[in-house]
């Protein structure tokens, strides 16, 4: 069951990446991030309030949000800081780099999660799972080589070096977040963690947005465009929240399974990159399609092996 939940999370994560790419096309990173997080917090506040006002009614439902003690809130707040840091770097890189570059490079995150899972949690993969991980990550490595070869303009590479650095930071912080998620899901309710960490994120982003609005008078990677959001763009930003809420919820539910492995769940979840692949090739007409298709097939083959090994 946890494997199926991981695949559902991957599907939603792929559409989440596409929604981000569209929303960031003409908007500031900080604006899109703040609106999407605040909308998520509003949506998740509904089951929280119902759980407090009508506890008897909600206690037997899937959406019940139990209370958390001070220590649990402290751990959840730390998760908010980790995730938000990863998101800021990821949004900056996604805004300025092709989605067919960002999505596959983001898919290398399970490699670092796998190393941490083996060292910290003592996870061991079977033959099928190892085959799947090697196929998926090997395909991503080949893609990275191809992406470097297609960028023949040294000036372009130099201009984008800070965005690639932001992408690397997003990947490493995100890998640490995955390991921390397994720690949390073994101790606390997944609904409570998701609701509270989203609310904490919304509070932090509103503070950051206010500070940025007050003091940032110079153009930068996150503030070089008007902050107004058109009526046509707002639904896309709200879709970011919808896909993320579903993806995170089933992902955390998968990790609650005692048999689940964070190395496998993380690899499957990043398999949502194939949806970003398809969107970039079909609708954005990005360069070097056949090389990317070959790598996408390798990632899909790896996911199939992971599914077989985890069945």
C-alpha positions, 0 to 999 in steps of 0.5 A: 500500500505504501508503494501505491501512495508513493506513486500517487504522490509522484503523480501530484508532484509532477503536476505541482512542478508544471504549475510552478513553472507556469506561475513563475513565468511572469511573477516574482518567486516570493509572491508565488510562494507566499500566495500558494503557501497561505492558500494551503494554510487556509485549506488545511486550517479547515480540518484543524478547526473542525477537529477542535470544535467538533472533536467527536464528529471528526475523531473517526474521520480521515481528516482528524487533526489531533493535538500536539505537545510542545516538543512536537510543535518544536520539531514541526517548526524545524521541518517548516524551516527546512522545507521552506529553505529548500523551496526558496532555492528550488523556486529561484532555480525553476524560474530561471532554468528549463523545467526539463533540466530542473525536474531531472536534477531534482530527481537526484535527491533520492541518491542523497536520501538513500545514503542517509537512510542506510547510514542513519536508519539502517535501510537495506534494499533488495535486488529489484530495488537496487536495480530501480535506484541505479536505473533511475539515478543513472538516467538522471546522471546521463541527462545531466551530462547531456544538459551540460553538452547542450549548453554550449555558450560559456557566457550563458553557463556563467550567467546561470551559475548562481541558479544552478547553485540554488538548485544544488542547495534545494536538492541537498536540503530536500534530501535532509528533509526526507530523512527528517520526515521519516523520523517525524512520521514514526512519532507523530500523526501525519495530518497534524504535522502537515497542518501545523508545518504549513501554517508555520510556513505561511506565517514565516512567508508573510513575515519575509514578504513584508520585510522584502516589501519594506526594504528590498528596493533593488532588483534581484532573483526573487524580486525583479518583477511586479508583485501583482497577480492577474486573475488568469494567473491566480488559479494556476498558483492555487493549483500549486497548493492543491497538488502539494497538499495531496502529494504531501499527505499521501507521502506522509501517510506512506512513511507511517507504514512500518514497512516503508523505506524512505529511500524507495518512497523518495525515489518513486516520488521524484519519478514525477519528474517524467511529467515535467519532462513531457510538459517541457518537450511537448509544450515548451519545445525545449532542446535535445528532445531525444536525449531527454526521452531516452533518460525519461525511459530509464527513469520509468524503468527504474520506477517499475523495478522499484515497484516490483521490488517493493510489492 
